[in-house]
Structure formats: C-alpha cells, structure tokens
Amino acid sequence: MTARLPPDVLDRSADESSRLLALQYLDETAGAERRLTDPLDTEALHDFRVALRRLRSCTRAYRTQLRGSVPKQMRRKLRKLTLATNAGRDAEVHLSWLRNQAGRVGPGHTQGLAWLIGRLEGRKHETLDSASSDVDRRFVKLAAKLRARLGTLRIQIGRGRGSERPSFRAVTGELIHGHTADLNEKLRAVGTAENMTEAHRARIAAKRLRYLLEPLTRRAAGAKGLIAPLKGLQDVLGHLHDMHVLSEEIAASLADLSRGPAESSSGAE
C-alpha cells in the first residue's frame, strides 16, 4: 500500500518526512484496529498486523530521525502489541491451510483432520477473544501518545557548513543500501530448508526492505518493480515458517492424544 504523502516528500528533511510517513501508518493501523471487535470481519486481524508492522518498520528504520518523538520504550510497546496477536494469527493461517487439505486426504485421515481443525478453532477463538480487547485498549492509549509526539518537530537553527538537515531522499537511499546488504547476508546463511532460524531472519529482512521501498513506488524510478519479487520471497519464506510451526503443532497434538485426556489436563496445570 502506497502511503499518501506530499509530492515533495523526498526533498523535505528526513526529520519531517519520516514523521509524515509514521503518522500515515499510524492512521492505517488505527483504522484496522477499529475493526478487530467485529466477529464478521475475517480480515481485520491480518490488516491490523500488516499496518502495525509497517508502522514498526518505519519507526525502527528512521529511529535516528524520530528520536525526539518515538523513544525506544514506545517501539517496544508496539512490538508487544504484535506479539499479543501472534497466536491468533498462527491459528488463522494454519486453519486456512488445513481446510484446503479436506479434499486431498484419504478416508482414513478425515477424522484426524477434523479433530485438528476443531482444536485450532478453539484456540483461535480463545486467543482472539482475550487478545482483541486487550490489544484494543493498549493500542488506543499508545496511539494517542504517538500521534501527539509525531505531530511535533523541534528544529535547532544552525549556521555554516554541516548545519543543513539531510533530505528524506538521501537518508532513505542510505537505508535501502544498508537493508539490501543485510538481506543478501541473511539469504546466504539459508543453505537448506532446515535452516529455519536463518530463513526467518531473511524473511524479516526482505519485509523491512519492501516496507522501505513501498512509499517510493510513485516517486523513485525502479522502486515499483522491486516490490513483487520481495513480496514473493517473503511469501516463500513465510510459508516455510508457517509449515514448520504447524508441524510442531501436529506433533504436540499427537503427543496429547497419546497421553490421554486426564494426563494432558494434569500436564497443563
């Protein structure tokens, strides 16, 4: 999604433009957050998480420019909001994949598939019901503080060489070079499908680079053509991660079945 920014955003100071970008992402996150309590809105959680990731990525990348508005403590609170929705998101992704397998499994496996879907459905409702109200309360409080702080930019007037503030174009260009080098390094560390930790890090690096480029698609030549390949890479690595987490969930479910209801209950206490 391209943020609605002024036409001259690249030529304004990085301090100003980074705040405009963060405010845009904050608005998008707030819009998605208001939909979380609607049980019929199946895309609300996904949209909230995506908007929140863009906001977090922006405040992280431009943390030097946003230092007076978004301290480290606020970035940590944004991260905790993301973590609070992880379990619900994982359940949604796994349920979607499992339902697509209904016509592919043999007759001897349909009962097991139905049981696993039911187990994840229960976890999804349990985690989302408890998380949604808590996330809603915490985000509204944090968003009000962020909006006020991002809306204020203090400038110290200087004279002489070196007093000019760097442009958003210059700062973002340097960030893109740095993020590209980081992605290349992390991709080289992924040798096989077994390198789950390395693949996860590479996926995050690809995501952060894509989020840097997205606001530039209408303003910088070549930026738009990079979005789809980065999204494709992110999706492949994300699917690998999701299937790894799902395989662990299936193994845990089988372990619970082998122990029996009484033993599983006592082990959970």
Secondary structure, 3 states (H helix, E strand, C coil): CCCCCCCCCCCCEHHHHHHHHHHHHHHHHHHHHCCCCCCCCCCHHHHHHHHHHHHHHHHHHCCCCCCCCCCHHHHHHHHHHHHHCHHHHHHHHHHHHHHCCCCCCCHHHHHHHHHHHHHHHHHHHHHHHHHHHHHHHHHHHHHHHHHHHHCCCCCCCCCCCCCCCCEHHHHHHHHHHHHHHHHHHHHHCCCCCCCHHHHHHHHHHHHHHHHHHHHHCCCCCCHHHHHHHHHHHHHHHHHHHHHHHHHHHHHHHHHHHHHCHHHHHHHHC
